[in-house]
Amino acid sequence: MPAKRALAKVDHVGRAAMPGVLAALMALSTDAILVVDGVGRILSANPQLVSLSGLDANELVGTPVSDILVDPSHPRAQDAPAPVLPLVADGSLVSLSLRLAGGGAAIVGARADRVSGGGETYVIVMRPADSALAAEREHDRLLDELSLANRRLSGTLKIVLDTIDSQDVETLFSEVIEQMCDTLEASGALLFLADDTGYRLRARSHSLEGKRVPKFMTYGEGLETVVSRSGGAMRLRLLPPSERSLRGGALTSRELMDEDTGARCRIPARQTPPFSSFICVPMWFSERVIAIIELGWTEVHPTRRDDARLLDTVAQYLSVEFAAAISTMRAQRAQELDAVATRIHAMLEGFDAPTDENLQSFSRALTEELNVQIVRIHASGLSEGSRVSLPGVGEVELPYSIDDLVRGRVDADIAVVAASKGSRLARWLEEQGFMGSAVLIDLGMLVGKRWAALLMRAPDKEPIDDAEFDLLRRIAIDVRQEVEAGERRNKDTRIAQALQSGMKSELQEVEGITAHALYSSATAAALVGGDFYDLIRLPNRRACVILGDVSGKGVEAASVSAAVRTALGAYAWEGQPPARMVRLLNDFLLGFSRLETFATLFVGVADLKHGTLTYCSAGHPPALLLRAETGEMETLDEQSGVVGAFRGMTYHDGHVSLSEGDRILLYTDGATEARNPSGAFFGEQGLRDAVMEEAAGDFDDMLDRLLERIDVFTERSLDDDVAMVVLRFDQLGGSRQRKA
């Protein structure tokens, strides 16, 4: 059985190769050959038949064979129908009259036979009966071949000479395809260059100006794949669409036939070249195709295998020149996009908020620079559907939330997502009738709104490429940073105006929390210092607790701590999460304070309704959490860097659940770094031990007892200020009533 399958496979391969074999035999034979279909129409003629008759190949294809060959021994009556064939297809030799282009006829000896296959096809082989005429025809044929070879050689040499050390990329591309057209007497030529997503049209011959030609070929989609796999130049013919395809309405694909093998393939209709016959040449460099040249004829044309080989040779020579030209072109493109980025960035200076006026001005500039159309997405929420006004369609609902479309793509608080082939966004746009390229830009929440837009480029334009995509991402980051900077400038102004009211640390009364604080200065002269604390009552049964330590002592440190405390209070009222509050504070201090100071902070936001605490500990000693139910102690260990020292610091939120009766102790490092006369530190373990021992006593005096233990340890000689805050969570959950 395996042997039978192998034989069947070989037989199948043999049958598939037969069209190519027949084409090769017709080209190699010295006899004149016609291929005729079952109704007597000429399908193909070899160069010898063209030379013998003088008739143009385009005139022969589709012509009834009875108009070309006649049996002089059996004249046909005037009204009698023409026979399908002028001779019997049994291989017998007969004399026929062959019509000549210049008038008259030549007597030829002809044989005919049927070709095995799926359809009804015949081959007619003939040669002149008059040997003198045959010799003359052969002489003319050889002269034509020599003349053609001379033209090919001359054209090839001109291509080589014209492209040596070419400095002008555009001139190089245009001259190459124009010279190729002249050399092979083609109707026109197209040049496509490879980039990150496919092949873009880079040049066309002058004969094709104003005509509709494909502008882009996506990798893996059609013609470019066929040509790349072939490894060399291909002689192709565009086949007419079938009746079934025409009845189906708009053509979505077209069929090509390989002239060498007879194999057929389909390509997307938008890739259809403006030719009936053409040679497609891949240009290889460093084991990849960097360019594709299509050289073709508008009418069906008998392409030559030698011409394909010639173009392969020329492409091999040009590949080095083209690779250098492409590198130069990409460098120029990068410079152009950098210039665009500079102009856009200059326009964004002072872009305090994404107002309608600002956005319209920005959209006009971006549209002009990148030849795109900007469509705002009006989001009704973070997860609900949104409305989009698509060009040529009107306002439609986007069936996906912005969050779904950008999930996993958010970086630096923005997302730039290409509507790549097969993606949900691309499929939805295609359903709306838009077949071009698009990019979704999401700037996130700015000034209380979700700002997102689609950047769209029409299908008859080059798709948005990777370089432009990177540019859009840079612009999106610039927009968000400028808006945030504007917001910070406005907030910082308000904060600076309120600094005078922030000099005194205090704990506000918060229903559901019992809180106590303590501050002890290291020196009598330092009536105020860098340690500070606050408890701020917020809406919706929330509260913000703050404890910080600014480097230094005295009035200067206290003024900075007041600014920090006031700023954090403002951020808390804005509803910012702790890590975000600390990051904003870091930027504020670096831009506001002329002092070389930094701070450590603990910022926590307690949600009494849900029993949670979200916190950010920025270089601060870890807070201690005493569980009411178990009596156990936990440390809040999520740590981030200090504030006000370096730009670009990263801060993280920690999360912990709360139960009624739980207590949290916050302290500055003055408590743990307190030394006894021998130099030993009180330390974190010493503080934990003291807390565990004092936790059983009266809660209201807990901090006084802890400070007394530190004073005893240091013999009342502190090296640094000590600040402590303790909170007890008495009422959690939805009820506001104290439990009995």
Solvent accessible surface area in square Angstrom, and as a share of the most:
residue,aa,sasa,rsa
1,M,148,0.66
2,P,94,0.59
3,A,71,0.55
4,K,140,0.59
5,R,146,0.53
6,A,54,0.42
7,L,126,0.63
8,A,61,0.47
9,K,141,0.60
10,V,101,0.58
11,D,73,0.38
12,H,111,0.49
13,V,84,0.49
14,G,35,0.33
15,R,139,0.51
16,A,63,0.49
17,A,44,0.34
18,M,105,0.47
19,P,63,0.40
20,G,10,0.10
21,V,67,0.38
22,L,50,0.25
23,A,32,0.25
24,A,28,0.22
25,L,105,0.52
26,M,13,0.06
27,A,48,0.37
28,L,136,0.68
29,S,31,0.20
30,T,112,0.65
31,D,25,0.13
32,A,4,0.03
33,I,13,0.07
34,L,0,0.00
35,V,8,0.05
36,V,0,0.00
37,D,19,0.10
38,G,22,0.21
39,V,102,0.59
40,G,3,0.03
41,R,126,0.46
42,I,1,0.01
43,L,75,0.37
44,S,38,0.24
45,A,13,0.10
46,N,4,0.02
47,P,64,0.40
48,Q,23,0.10
49,L,0,0.00
50,V,42,0.24
51,S,30,0.19
52,L,7,0.03
53,S,1,0.01
54,G,44,0.43
55,L,9,0.05
56,D,72,0.37
57,A,12,0.09
58,N,63,0.33
59,E,111,0.50
60,L,1,0.01
61,V,54,0.31
62,G,44,0.42
63,T,28,0.17
64,P,61,0.39
65,V,1,0.00
66,S,11,0.07
67,D,73,0.38
68,I,2,0.01
69,L,1,0.01
70,V,70,0.40
71,D,34,0.18
72,P,71,0.44
73,S,81,0.52
74,H,138,0.62
75,P,114,0.72
76,R,126,0.46
77,A,69,0.53
78,Q,181,0.80
79,D,138,0.71
80,A,38,0.30
81,P,120,0.75
82,A,51,0.40
83,P,68,0.43
84,V,75,0.43
85,L,25,0.12
86,P,15,0.10
87,L,16,0.08
88,V,103,0.59
89,A,32,0.25
90,D,92,0.48
91,G,28,0.27
92,S,49,0.32
93,L,106,0.53
94,V,51,0.30
95,S,67,0.43
96,L,0,0.00
97,S,20,0.13
98,L,0,0.00
99,R,104,0.38
100,L,26,0.13
101,A,55,0.43
102,G,84,0.81
103,G,49,0.48
104,G,60,0.58
105,A,59,0.46
106,A,4,0.03
107,I,81,0.41
108,V,0,0.00
109,G,16,0.15
110,A,0,0.00
111,R,119,0.43
112,A,2,0.01
113,D,78,0.41
114,R,135,0.49
115,V,46,0.26
116,S,111,0.72
117,G,61,0.59
118,G,96,0.92
119,G,48,0.46
120,E,77,0.34
121,T,32,0.19
122,Y,25,0.09
123,V,24,0.14
124,I,0,0.00
125,V,49,0.28
126,M,2,0.01
127,R,143,0.52
128,P,27,0.17
129,A,67,0.52
130,D,76,0.39
131,S,90,0.58
132,A,71,0.55
133,L,40,0.20
134,A,30,0.24
135,A,65,0.50
136,E,103,0.46
137,R,52,0.19
138,E,67,0.30
139,H,105,0.47
140,D,58,0.30
141,R,49,0.18
142,L,96,0.48
143,L,91,0.46
144,D,95,0.49
145,E,58,0.26
146,L,106,0.53
147,S,49,0.32
148,L,23,0.11
149,A,54,0.42
150,N,83,0.42
151,R,101,0.37
152,R,27,0.10
153,L,108,0.54
154,S,71,0.46
155,G,5,0.04
156,T,22,0.13
157,L,95,0.47
158,K,99,0.42
159,I,4,0.02
160,V,40,0.23
161,L,125,0.62
162,D,59,0.31
163,T,1,0.01
164,I,92,0.47
165,D,107,0.55
166,S,37,0.24
167,Q,161,0.71
168,D,75,0.39
169,V,13,0.07
170,E,89,0.40
171,T,53,0.31
172,L,4,0.02
173,F,0,0.00
174,S,38,0.24
175,E,70,0.32
176,V,1,0.00
177,I,0,0.00
178,E,41,0.18
179,Q,24,0.11
180,M,1,0.00
181,C,11,0.07
182,D,99,0.52
183,T,7,0.04
184,L,5,0.02
185,E,104,0.46
186,A,18,0.14
187,S,38,0.24
188,G,0,0.00
189,A,0,0.00
190,L,0,0.00
191,L,0,0.00
192,F,0,0.00
193,L,6,0.03
194,A,5,0.04
195,D,26,0.13
196,D,95,0.49
197,T,51,0.29
198,G,0,0.00
199,Y,6,0.02
200,R,23,0.08
201,L,22,0.11
202,R,88,0.32
203,A,15,0.12
204,R,55,0.20
205,S,1,0.01
206,H,134,0.60
207,S,62,0.40
208,L,1,0.00
209,E,104,0.47
210,G,82,0.79
211,K,101,0.43
212,R,231,0.84
213,V,10,0.06
214,P,7,0.05
215,K,79,0.33
216,F,34,0.14
217,M,0,0.00
218,T,39,0.23
219,Y,85,0.32
220,G,63,0.60
221,E,40,0.18
222,G,8,0.08
223,L,0,0.00
224,E,8,0.03
225,T,26,0.15
226,V,40,0.23
227,V,0,0.00
228,S,29,0.18
229,R,202,0.74
230,S,55,0.35
231,G,45,0.43
232,G,16,0.15
233,A,19,0.15
234,M,19,0.09
235,R,17,0.06
236,L,1,0.01
237,R,49,0.18
238,L,27,0.14
239,L,20,0.10
240,P,109,0.69
241,P,43,0.27
242,S,58,0.37
243,E,130,0.58
244,R,196,0.71
245,S,35,0.22
246,L,103,0.51
247,R,180,0.66
248,G,66,0.63
249,G,45,0.44
250,A,98,0.76
251,L,54,0.27
252,T,116,0.68
253,S,34,0.22
254,R,41,0.15
255,E,44,0.20
256,L,0,0.00
257,M,37,0.17
258,D,20,0.11
259,E,25,0.11
260,D,42,0.22
261,T,62,0.36
262,G,17,0.17
263,A,60,0.47
264,R,147,0.54
265,C,35,0.21
266,R,131,0.48
267,I,2,0.01
268,P,21,0.13
269,A,32,0.25
270,R,143,0.52
271,Q,0,0.00
272,T,29,0.17
273,P,4,0.03
274,P,34,0.21
275,F,5,0.02
276,S,27,0.17
277,S,0,0.00
278,F,0,0.00
279,I,0,0.00
280,C,0,0.00
281,V,0,0.00
282,P,3,0.02
283,M,0,0.00
284,W,98,0.34
285,F,79,0.33
286,S,89,0.58
287,E,166,0.75
288,R,109,0.40
289,V,11,0.07
290,I,10,0.05
291,A,0,0.00
292,I,0,0.00
293,I,1,0.00
294,E,0,0.00
295,L,0,0.00
296,G,0,0.00
297,W,17,0.06
298,T,61,0.36
299,E,114,0.51
300,V,50,0.28
301,H,56,0.25
302,P,65,0.41
303,T,12,0.07
304,R,67,0.24
305,R,63,0.23
306,D,77,0.40
307,D,7,0.04
308,A,8,0.06
309,R,144,0.53
310,L,38,0.19
311,L,3,0.01
312,D,50,0.26
313,T,84,0.49
314,V,4,0.02
315,A,3,0.02
316,Q,140,0.62
317,Y,77,0.29
318,L,0,0.00
319,S,8,0.05
320,V,97,0.56
321,E,39,0.18
322,F,0,0.00
323,A,20,0.16
324,A,61,0.48
325,A,9,0.07
326,I,12,0.06
327,S,71,0.46
328,T,60,0.35
329,M,28,0.12
330,R,115,0.42
331,A,54,0.42
332,Q,86,0.38
333,R,79,0.29
334,A,52,0.40
335,Q,125,0.55
336,E,96,0.43
337,L,8,0.04
338,D,70,0.36
339,A,41,0.31
340,V,11,0.06
341,A,15,0.11
342,T,92,0.53
343,R,121,0.44
344,I,3,0.02
345,H,76,0.34
346,A,61,0.47
347,M,69,0.31
348,L,0,0.00
349,E,117,0.53
350,G,54,0.52
351,F,12,0.05
352,D,56,0.29
353,A,27,0.21
354,P,5,0.03
355,T,66,0.39
356,D,97,0.50
357,E,138,0.62
358,N,47,0.24
359,L,32,0.16
360,Q,106,0.47
361,S,45,0.29
362,F,20,0.08
363,S,30,0.19
364,R,157,0.57
365,A,24,0.18
366,L,2,0.01
367,T,55,0.32
368,E,148,0.66
369,E,55,0.24
370,L,9,0.04
371,N,88,0.45
372,V,8,0.04
373,Q,91,0.40
374,I,40,0.20
375,V,9,0.05
376,R,69,0.25
377,I,1,0.00
378,H,95,0.42
379,A,30,0.23
380,S,89,0.57
381,G,23,0.22
382,L,89,0.44
383,S,78,0.50
384,E,98,0.44
385,G,27,0.26
386,S,1,0.01
387,R,95,0.35
388,V,0,0.00
389,S,57,0.37
390,L,6,0.03
391,P,52,0.33
392,G,91,0.88
393,V,71,0.41
394,G,34,0.33
395,E,101,0.45
396,V,31,0.18
397,E,98,0.44
398,L,0,0.00
399,P,79,0.50
400,Y,52,0.20
401,S,7,0.04
402,I,2,0.01
403,D,40,0.21
404,D,48,0.25
405,L,20,0.10
406,V,3,0.02
407,R,159,0.58
408,G,78,0.75
409,R,137,0.50
410,V,86,0.49
411,D,81,0.42
412,A,59,0.45
413,D,62,0.32
414,I,3,0.01
415,A,1,0.00
416,V,13,0.08
417,V,14,0.08
418,A,41,0.32
419,A,19,0.15
420,S,64,0.41
421,K,155,0.66
422,G,44,0.43
423,S,35,0.23
424,R,98,0.36
425,L,8,0.04
426,A,9,0.07
427,R,116,0.42
428,W,11,0.04
429,L,5,0.02
430,E,80,0.36
431,E,135,0.61
432,Q,48,0.21
433,G,57,0.55
434,F,29,0.12
435,M,117,0.52
436,G,24,0.23
437,S,24,0.15
438,A,4,0.03
439,V,3,0.01
440,L,0,0.00
441,I,17,0.09
442,D,5,0.03
443,L,16,0.08
444,G,14,0.13
445,M,89,0.40
446,L,4,0.02
447,V,86,0.50
448,G,66,0.64
449,K,116,0.49
450,R,26,0.10
451,W,15,0.05
452,A,4,0.03
453,A,16,0.13
454,L,0,0.00
455,L,3,0.02
456,M,4,0.02
457,R,18,0.07
458,A,46,0.35
459,P,85,0.54
460,D,81,0.42
461,K,91,0.39
462,E,71,0.32
463,P,32,0.20
464,I,22,0.11
465,D,26,0.13
466,D,62,0.32
467,A,41,0.32
468,E,8,0.03
469,F,48,0.20
470,D,80,0.41
471,L,1,0.00
472,L,1,0.00
473,R,74,0.27
474,R,107,0.39
475,I,5,0.02
476,A,3,0.02
477,I,32,0.16
478,D,36,0.18
479,V,3,0.02
480,R,23,0.08
481,Q,101,0.45
482,E,32,0.14
483,V,0,0.00
484,E,14,0.06
485,A,23,0.18
486,G,0,0.00
487,E,38,0.17
488,R,57,0.21
489,R,114,0.41
490,N,76,0.39
491,K,34,0.15
492,D,35,0.18
493,T,73,0.43
494,R,132,0.48
495,I,4,0.02
496,A,42,0.33
497,Q,139,0.62
498,A,39,0.30
499,L,28,0.14
500,Q,158,0.70
501,S,96,0.62
502,G,4,0.04
503,M,94,0.42
504,K,154,0.65
505,S,31,0.20
506,E,82,0.37
507,L,45,0.22
508,Q,65,0.29
509,E,151,0.68
510,V,12,0.07
511,E,98,0.44
512,G,5,0.05
513,I,17,0.09
514,T,33,0.19
515,A,25,0.20
516,H,53,0.24
517,A,34,0.26
518,L,20,0.10
519,Y,69,0.26
520,S,24,0.15
521,S,36,0.23
522,A,19,0.15
523,T,68,0.39
524,A,98,0.76
525,A,98,0.76
526,A,10,0.08
527,L,155,0.77
528,V,61,0.35
529,G,6,0.06
530,G,1,0.01
531,D,11,0.06
532,F,4,0.02
533,Y,27,0.10
534,D,9,0.05
535,L,2,0.01
536,I,6,0.03
537,R,121,0.44
538,L,9,0.04
539,P,68,0.43
540,N,118,0.61
541,R,26,0.09
542,R,57,0.21
543,A,1,0.01
544,C,0,0.00
545,V,4,0.02
546,I,0,0.00
547,L,0,0.00
548,G,0,0.00
549,D,22,0.12
550,V,1,0.01
551,S,33,0.21
552,G,55,0.52
553,K,96,0.41
554,G,20,0.19
555,V,107,0.62
556,E,115,0.51
557,A,3,0.02
558,A,6,0.05
559,S,48,0.31
560,V,11,0.07
561,S,6,0.04
562,A,3,0.03
563,A,1,0.01
564,V,0,0.00
565,R,19,0.07
566,T,25,0.14
567,A,0,0.00
568,L,0,0.00
569,G,12,0.12
570,A,36,0.28
571,Y,4,0.01
572,A,2,0.02
573,W,147,0.52
574,E,71,0.32
575,G,43,0.41
576,Q,34,0.15
577,P,69,0.43
578,P,2,0.01
579,A,15,0.12
580,R,49,0.18
581,M,0,0.00
582,V,0,0.00
583,R,77,0.28
584,L,6,0.03
585,L,0,0.00
586,N,2,0.01
587,D,38,0.20
588,F,4,0.02
589,L,10,0.05
590,L,49,0.25
591,G,65,0.62
592,F,85,0.36
593,S,26,0.16
594,R,241,0.88
595,L,72,0.36
596,E,181,0.81
597,T,29,0.17
598,F,90,0.38
599,A,1,0.00
600,T,20,0.12
601,L,0,0.00
602,F,1,0.00
603,V,0,0.00
604,G,0,0.00
605,V,15,0.09
606,A,3,0.03
607,D,32,0.17
608,L,1,0.01
609,K,109,0.46
610,H,126,0.56
611,G,8,0.08
612,T,55,0.32
613,L,2,0.01
614,T,29,0.17
615,Y,9,0.03
616,C,0,0.00
617,S,1,0.00
618,A,0,0.00
619,G,33,0.31
620,H,5,0.02
621,P,20,0.13
622,P,21,0.13
623,A,1,0.01
624,L,1,0.00
625,L,0,0.00
626,L,8,0.04
627,R,42,0.16
628,A,53,0.41
629,E,153,0.68
630,T,88,0.51
631,G,43,0.41
632,E,108,0.49
633,M,42,0.19
634,E,69,0.31
635,T,42,0.24
636,L,8,0.04
637,D,95,0.49
638,E,69,0.31
639,Q,74,0.33
640,S,16,0.10
641,G,22,0.21
642,V,40,0.23
643,V,0,0.00
644,G,9,0.09
645,A,35,0.27
646,F,132,0.55
647,R,165,0.60
648,G,75,0.72
649,M,51,0.23
650,T,87,0.51
651,Y,19,0.07
652,H,90,0.40
653,D,41,0.21
654,G,5,0.05
655,H,136,0.61
656,V,23,0.13
657,S,70,0.45
658,L,15,0.07
659,S,39,0.25
660,E,53,0.24
661,G,24,0.23
662,D,1,0.00
663,R,45,0.17
664,I,2,0.01
665,L,0,0.00
666,L,1,0.01
667,Y,3,0.01
668,T,0,0.00
669,D,38,0.20
670,G,1,0.01
671,A,0,0.00
672,T,11,0.06
673,E,86,0.38
674,A,1,0.01
675,R,105,0.38
676,N,34,0.17
677,P,98,0.62
678,S,97,0.63
679,G,30,0.29
680,A,49,0.38
681,F,104,0.43
682,F,25,0.11
683,G,20,0.19
684,E,69,0.31
685,Q,111,0.49
686,G,24,0.23
687,L,1,0.01
688,R,56,0.20
689,D,65,0.34
690,A,1,0.01
691,V,0,0.00
692,M,87,0.39
693,E,105,0.47
694,E,27,0.12
695,A,15,0.11
696,A,100,0.77
697,G,40,0.39
698,D,82,0.43
699,F,13,0.05
700,D,81,0.42
701,D,67,0.35
702,M,1,0.00
703,L,7,0.03
704,D,86,0.45
705,R,59,0.21
706,L,1,0.00
707,L,28,0.14
708,E,76,0.34
709,R,82,0.30
710,I,0,0.00
711,D,21,0.11
712,V,99,0.57
713,F,57,0.24
714,T,3,0.02
715,E,121,0.54
716,R,153,0.56
717,S,69,0.44
718,L,25,0.12
719,D,86,0.45
720,D,40,0.21
721,D,4,0.02
722,V,0,0.00
723,A,0,0.00
724,M,0,0.00
725,V,0,0.00
726,V,1,0.00
727,L,3,0.02
728,R,72,0.26
729,F,0,0.00
730,D,22,0.11
731,Q,11,0.05
732,L,24,0.12
733,G,25,0.24
734,G,61,0.59
735,S,66,0.43
736,R,130,0.47
737,Q,141,0.63
738,R,157,0.57
739,K,139,0.59
740,A,156,1.21
